[in-house]
Amino acid sequence: MMKRIYLILFLIVLLGLTQSVFCKEINPAEMINNSLNGSILSPLWGLPFLGMILSIALFPLLLPDFWKKHFGKVALAWSIVVLTGIAISQGTEMSIRTFLSVMIDQFLPFIFLLLTVFTVTGGITLEGEHDGTPKVNVILLIIGAILSSWLGTTGAAVLLIRMLIKANSWRKFKVHTIIFFIFIVGNIGGTLTPFGNPPLLMGFICKVPFFWPICKLLAPTAFTTFLLIVIYFLIDLFYYKKEPNKPDYRIKSRITIAGIWNIILLIFTIFAVVLSGYDFGTAFLIYHVPFPLGELLEILSLLAIIFVSVEITPKEIRALNNFTWHPIIEVGKLFMAIFICMAPLIAMLTAGKNGPMSFIIHSLSNANGKPVNGMYYWLSGGLSAFLDSAPAYLVFFKTAAAPAAALHMAPNLFMTSIIPTTLIAITVGASFMGAITYIGNAPNMIVKAIAEENNIKMPSFFGYMTWSLLILVPVFLVVQFLFIH
């Protein structure tokens, strides 16, 4: 696994070094020409993405053995459909550049961060016997919600999910616990700092102040978390009473931590992510696609952290965690295809009023030109649930901040001081509603994979959505009524 990662990175750097090494400037006009032109695309370009989603949803139900063995090939097939279509419609060079842009701008930072967090947290064991009562589960969910904003949703989710599974290993009814864990720890809890969720990091990169989220989003985040925990407690209490084989006594012991050095590595991981947010210029070009120096430094830092974690962690700790590479390999293959398939959709959205999705942009403001915050909330959230939350956030942030130029204001200042509720709507929607589907946020899929690896039969794609629509949508409506006007 690690040899493959090092080989891929070496080939990327080697390819870049054969072109413009440490290029200082890139012609903006050239950048536009090198980008996929979304204004001339048809909405039919959404079909491969729909096919990819339906593959994830239906194959595990209809052909589980085939999917288990060949999910990577299915994902590859949909990716080839998209890239071939781009080659036919806009040329082979554009297809290559689109692939490289997706890899550099989205997939590489995504998968290396996920791999680092997965590896490091897999070297941390939380020891302690607990019996998975509703009270214990609620405490773990609260701890996870708090940690999500400071360790990131992926870090908190991967750190705690194995302990939660172990505490509930004796229970017959436990799927609902994993689902609420995804809701709270994998998504909603990470809305208070730029470390927590990708949309918050995008905001920080757009110069939204670091402490703006915790000042403005604490109330909706705390309210939503509290409401979901109350709902979970009532559901878990119902299922707990139905358990056929309750333990004769309550198991309880003090929690101890093994693998303390990996916690320090997790802190270094956070700093590596923040490092990538600064503009250090371009390291090199790969087929005219810039590879940012900040991203290169981030990836090299994350690789060093992965290497150190693998070397210093005793095998016994990873054995206690039932650690294998399969979940991260599955997530990596599926999300690479998802990112490629959604590239035309993101390009159409980025085209704004000149693109085929102009109706979405027009719906964001009323006749007087004022933002319709409810539309920003649900559209940023809806796109985050099915596309990537970071691009969705950026599209709506830039759309809402467009009037700043006429006022001679910086976009971040305009958003935080003139229309702060709009920024709240965009951020909350993009961060919260990633919980609606398995593909809405990286922790969702990885928690599902870890649970299934521990013989927990998780709901299908649509089965999970049934839970999320029934529980989350009413909660999000209340959030809109209280906090987004």
VENPE-V84883 format. One record per residue. RES is the residue in one letter. SS is DSSP state (A for helix, B for strand, O for the rest). D_FIRST is the distance of its C-alpha to the first C-alpha in whole Angstrom. Layout:
BEGIN
RES:SS:D_FIRST ; RES:SS:D_FIRST
END
This chain:
BEGIN
M:O:0 ; M:A:4 ; K:A:6 ; R:A:5 ; I:A:7 ; Y:A:9 ; L:A:10 ; I:A:11 ; L:A:13 ; F:A:14 ; L:A:16 ; I:A:17 ; V:A:19 ; L:A:20 ; L:A:22 ; G:A:23 ; L:A:25 ; T:O:26 ; Q:O:28 ; S:O:30 ; V:B:29 ; F:O:29 ; C:O:32 ; K:O:34 ; E:O:36 ; I:O:35 ; N:O:38 ; P:A:38 ; A:A:40 ; E:A:37 ; M:A:34 ; I:A:36 ; N:A:37 ; N:O:33 ; S:O:32 ; L:O:33 ; N:O:36 ; G:A:36 ; S:A:40 ; I:A:40 ; L:O:38 ; S:O:39 ; P:A:38 ; L:A:37 ; W:A:34 ; G:A:33 ; L:A:33 ; P:A:29 ; F:A:28 ; L:A:30 ; G:A:29 ; M:A:25 ; I:A:27 ; L:A:29 ; S:A:26 ; I:A:24 ; A:A:27 ; L:A:29 ; F:A:26 ; P:A:25 ; L:A:29 ; L:A:30 ; L:O:27 ; P:A:25 ; D:A:24 ; F:A:23 ; W:A:21 ; K:A:19 ; K:A:18 ; H:A:19 ; F:A:18 ; G:A:16 ; K:A:18 ; V:A:21 ; A:A:20 ; L:A:19 ; A:A:23 ; W:A:24 ; S:A:22 ; I:A:24 ; V:A:27 ; V:A:27 ; L:A:27 ; T:A:29 ; G:A:32 ; I:A:31 ; A:A:32 ; I:A:35 ; S:A:36 ; Q:A:36 ; G:O:34 ; T:A:31 ; E:A:31 ; M:A:31 ; S:A:28 ; I:A:26 ; R:A:27 ; T:A:26 ; F:A:23 ; L:A:22 ; S:A:24 ; V:A:22 ; M:A:19 ; I:A:20 ; D:A:23 ; Q:A:21 ; F:A:17 ; L:A:16 ; P:A:18 ; F:A:17 ; I:A:13 ; F:A:13 ; L:A:16 ; L:A:14 ; L:A:11 ; T:A:13 ; V:A:15 ; F:A:13 ; T:A:12 ; V:A:15 ; T:A:17 ; G:O:15 ; G:O:16 ; I:O:20 ; T:B:22 ; L:B:25 ; E:B:28 ; G:O:31 ; E:O:33 ; H:B:34 ; D:O:35 ; G:O:34 ; T:O:38 ; P:A:38 ; K:A:39 ; V:A:36 ; N:A:34 ; V:A:36 ; I:A:35 ; L:A:32 ; L:A:32 ; I:A:34 ; I:A:32 ; G:A:29 ; A:A:31 ; I:A:32 ; L:A:29 ; S:A:27 ; S:A:29 ; W:A:28 ; L:A:25 ; G:A:24 ; T:A:24 ; T:A:20 ; G:A:21 ; A:A:24 ; A:A:22 ; V:A:19 ; L:A:21 ; L:A:24 ; I:A:23 ; R:A:22 ; M:A:25 ; L:A:27 ; I:A:26 ; K:A:27 ; A:A:30 ; N:O:31 ; S:O:29 ; W:O:33 ; R:O:34 ; K:O:35 ; F:O:35 ; K:O:32 ; V:A:30 ; H:A:33 ; T:A:31 ; I:A:28 ; I:A:29 ; F:A:31 ; F:A:29 ; I:A:27 ; F:A:30 ; I:A:31 ; V:O:28 ; G:O:25 ; N:O:28 ; I:A:32 ; G:A:31 ; G:A:29 ; T:O:32 ; L:O:34 ; T:O:32 ; P:O:30 ; F:O:27 ; G:O:27 ; N:O:27 ; P:A:26 ; P:A:30 ; L:A:31 ; L:A:28 ; M:A:30 ; G:A:33 ; F:A:33 ; I:A:32 ; C:O:35 ; K:O:37 ; V:O:37 ; P:O:38 ; F:O:36 ; F:O:38 ; W:A:39 ; P:A:37 ; I:A:38 ; C:A:42 ; K:A:42 ; L:O:39 ; L:A:40 ; A:A:43 ; P:A:41 ; T:A:38 ; A:A:39 ; F:A:42 ; T:A:39 ; T:A:37 ; F:A:40 ; L:A:41 ; L:A:38 ; I:A:38 ; V:A:42 ; I:A:41 ; Y:A:38 ; F:A:40 ; L:A:43 ; I:A:40 ; D:A:39 ; L:A:42 ; F:A:43 ; Y:A:40 ; Y:A:41 ; K:A:44 ; K:A:43 ; E:O:41 ; P:O:42 ; N:O:41 ; K:O:41 ; P:O:40 ; D:O:44 ; Y:O:43 ; R:O:41 ; I:O:38 ; K:B:38 ; S:O:36 ; R:O:35 ; I:O:32 ; T:B:30 ; I:B:27 ; A:B:24 ; G:O:22 ; I:A:24 ; W:A:22 ; N:A:20 ; I:A:23 ; I:A:23 ; L:A:20 ; L:A:20 ; I:A:24 ; F:A:22 ; T:A:20 ; I:A:23 ; F:A:25 ; A:A:22 ; V:A:22 ; V:A:26 ; L:A:26 ; S:A:24 ; G:O:28 ; Y:O:30 ; D:O:31 ; F:O:30 ; G:O:31 ; T:B:29 ; A:B:26 ; F:B:26 ; L:B:27 ; I:B:25 ; Y:O:27 ; H:O:29 ; V:B:27 ; P:B:27 ; F:B:24 ; P:B:25 ; L:A:25 ; G:A:25 ; E:A:22 ; L:A:20 ; L:A:21 ; E:A:20 ; I:A:16 ; L:A:17 ; S:A:18 ; L:A:15 ; L:A:12 ; A:A:15 ; I:A:15 ; I:A:12 ; F:A:12 ; V:A:15 ; S:A:14 ; V:A:12 ; E:A:14 ; I:A:17 ; T:O:17 ; P:O:18 ; K:A:16 ; E:A:19 ; I:A:19 ; R:A:16 ; A:A:17 ; L:A:20 ; N:O:18 ; N:O:17 ; F:O:14 ; T:O:11 ; W:O:8 ; H:A:10 ; P:A:13 ; I:A:10 ; I:A:9 ; E:A:13 ; V:A:14 ; G:A:12 ; K:A:13 ; L:A:17 ; F:A:18 ; M:A:17 ; A:A:20 ; I:A:22 ; F:A:22 ; I:A:23 ; C:A:25 ; M:A:27 ; A:A:27 ; P:A:31 ; L:A:32 ; I:A:31 ; A:A:33 ; M:A:36 ; L:A:36 ; T:A:36 ; A:O:39 ; G:A:41 ; K:A:44 ; N:A:44 ; G:O:41 ; P:O:41 ; M:O:41 ; S:A:43 ; F:A:45 ; I:A:42 ; I:A:43 ; H:A:47 ; S:O:47 ; L:O:45 ; S:B:49 ; N:O:52 ; A:O:55 ; N:O:56 ; G:O:53 ; K:O:51 ; P:B:48 ; V:O:48 ; N:A:45 ; G:A:45 ; M:A:44 ; Y:A:41 ; Y:A:40 ; W:A:39 ; L:A:38 ; S:A:36 ; G:A:35 ; G:A:35 ; L:A:33 ; S:A:30 ; A:A:30 ; F:A:29 ; L:O:28 ; D:O:26 ; S:A:28 ; A:A:28 ; P:A:29 ; A:A:32 ; Y:A:33 ; L:A:33 ; V:A:35 ; F:A:38 ; F:A:38 ; K:A:39 ; T:A:41 ; A:A:43 ; A:A:43 ; A:A:45 ; P:A:48 ; A:A:47 ; A:O:48 ; A:O:52 ; L:O:52 ; H:O:51 ; M:O:48 ; A:O:45 ; P:A:43 ; N:A:41 ; L:A:45 ; F:A:46 ; M:A:43 ; T:A:44 ; S:A:48 ; I:A:49 ; I:O:47 ; P:A:45 ; T:A:45 ; T:A:44 ; L:A:41 ; I:A:41 ; A:A:41 ; I:A:38 ; T:A:36 ; V:A:36 ; G:A:36 ; A:A:32 ; S:A:31 ; F:A:33 ; M:A:33 ; G:A:29 ; A:A:29 ; I:A:31 ; T:O:28 ; Y:O:25 ; I:O:24 ; G:O:26 ; N:O:24 ; A:A:20 ; P:A:21 ; N:A:23 ; M:A:20 ; I:A:17 ; V:A:20 ; K:A:21 ; A:A:18 ; I:A:18 ; A:A:22 ; E:A:21 ; E:A:18 ; N:O:21 ; N:O:24 ; I:O:26 ; K:O:27 ; M:O:26 ; P:O:29 ; S:O:28 ; F:A:28 ; F:A:32 ; G:A:32 ; Y:A:30 ; M:A:32 ; T:A:36 ; W:A:35 ; S:A:34 ; L:A:37 ; L:A:40 ; I:A:39 ; L:A:37 ; V:A:40 ; P:A:43 ; V:A:41 ; F:A:40 ; L:A:44 ; V:A:45 ; V:A:43 ; Q:A:45 ; F:A:48 ; L:A:48 ; F:A:46 ; I:O:46 ; H:O:49
END
